[in-house]
Structures are given as structure tokens and as C-alpha cells.
């Protein structure tokens, strides 16, 4: 099972939206998918039908237990598993910052590694314990980034964290796939100028992909489906192609290693 963390130190960069779409795209490719929500807001889980409350499933907070749990993973459909964020319990985990706990999710997920081909982790925003834990866990990291001063500063810090984690031996497997510019207003000369400067500065760290601001994406999120389903109209079709192609390109990078 390969683990891809979608990570950013800033919120509002479509991190969860990309994570869920990658999971759907992987499922559509015939892969066995596990989606794990490391964000205390729990938004990734909200994009699916609520769980069966008569059953107890593995939650993200439980991944940080001292010993791996034997709780079952919830499946939203065959070969599509999800580990939801228990908001209160996960917040307590984040606040406790127990020494060595950042390594526990990897050990907990190892017992499920043969059941899935790919694990998509929706990382927590901000430079804190849960984000760090997702980097310790990941084989690959994708970083969505908006064109704004604060977002670009956060990107530089995250790249530094990834490099430190790899070189220190904490997670020698980790590989930065690259950044993907998101929510770009292609009609804004200022944003396009910032995008050009960003690509010039970080060069190979920037994927040859871009996800502009599109209304159809928000509509799809509200309806709990990927943007390429139930396509209506030329504008929606254009958006569906953009997102499908981007997800395919990212997944192929992970699959090929």
C-alpha cells in the first residue's frame, strides 16, 4: 500500500477537495482505496454518507493509540475504505503531543496494508503535530498552494519540513511529488504573475498542472460527488476534464514510484 499525503500549512487551499477526488479517481481506476482524515474539522468524511452509528469503526484518533486497534475499517462502497476524524478525540490527540505518538499511525496501518493499493491522507493544516504525523506516515506528499504571500511562505516552510524529515532518517521514504497551484483566477494578471514567479522560483517542485477556481467544484462538493460525475454543460465538462486529468497524472506518479 502506497501512502500519499495531501499537505499544506495553510487552510483554504482545496486540500480536502483534492484528497477526496484523488480517492474517487483511484477507485475509478480499479484500485483498492483507503482515505484517512487527519484534519480535526473532519470535512473529508462529510463528503460521504454518514456512518452506521450502530457499528464502531476505526477512527483517526485511534491510530495514535499505543497499541494498534483491531477495530474494522468502514467501507463506503466495496474496495473504498475510510477512516474518519473523530473531531473531539483527534483534537485531544493533537493537543497531547505524546512523545513518539507520531510514529503510531504507520504501525497501525501496516496491518491493513495488504487490503489496499493506495492510502490518501488528508493532512491537517498548520505546522503542528497532526501535519507532522502525516509526513512521518507518508511515502509521497502533494502540496496544493494558492497564489498569496502567506500561502507561499507556508509552502516554503513545508518543503523545509519534508527535507528535514527525510534527511534526519525520521522518514527516509518520503518524497515530495510537487506542488499543484489551486484556486487560480486566470483572469487576474496579478495572480498569473505570481504563478509565473512561483514556477520560476521552485521550478521542478511545481507540477505542470493547475486547478483554477471553478463553481462546478463547489457544487460537486455540496452534492457529495466528484466533479466529473453528473456533468452538466460545457463549463462543467471543462472543469471535469481538468480535475480528472490532474488526479490521473498525480496517481500515475504515485503508482510508478
Secondary structure, 3 states (H helix, E strand, C coil): CEEEEECCCCCCCCHHHHHHHHHHHHHHCCCCEEEEECCCCCHHHHCCCCCCCCCCECEHHHHHCCCCCCCECEEEECCEEEEECCHHHHHHHHHHCCCCHHHHHHHHHHCCHHHCCEEEEECCCCCCHHHHHHHHHCCEEEEEECCCHHHHHHHHHHHHHHHHHHHCCCCCCCEEEEEEEEEECCCCHHHHHHHHHHHHHHHHHEEEEEEECCHHHHHHHHCCCCCCCCCCCHHHHHHHHHHHHHHHHHHHHHHHC
